[in-house]
Amino acid sequence: MEKISRQLRILLALQAVILLGGVIFSWRALFVQFNAFYALYGDLTRIKDCVIPNPITTPCFYGSVAFIVALAWAVVLLRVRSEKSLRYLRNFLIFGVCFALTVLAYEAVQYYYPSFSGPKISCNPGAHPLKTPCFSGLLFFVMAAVTAVLADRKQTE
């Protein structure tokens, strides 16, 4: 186990707090979606022929799972830090940013081009892309990724 500088420890703790915020936000939004879906269909296993998509089939679900994985990873790094693991978490968070940006771009296409015939994957169909949980999730991923990059730089000093 390597000795951790005070500044690096603060960055890692800040990253964990940001990810905790991402977990709370994303799972709260997902819970609302599950409630709406269940109220409409009375079943959580229905996947086809749905007016609103089953939350398990939306990117929101996968982003929420990614937040839990990243938070667990960040908490472990607070205790047992390894340079390699810190870089892998940074890469994972950057992937989370790319994932959220891709979904947000897809939602923007669906919003600005209503005739677009692709599958409806948005958890808030018809909502402006900047008012969707995906945009907020993107912000949490960006903040966590920035702290990961800063922690990686601090570690190499």
Secondary structure, DSSP 8 states (H G I E B T S, - for coil): -----HHHHHHHHHHHHHHHHHHHHHHHHHHHHHHHHHHHHS-S---SS-SS--GGGSHHHHHHHHHHHHHHHHHHHHHS--HHHHHHHHHHHHHHHHHHHHHHHHHHHHHH-TT--S----SSTTS-GGGSHHHHHHHHHHHHHHHHHHHHHHHH-
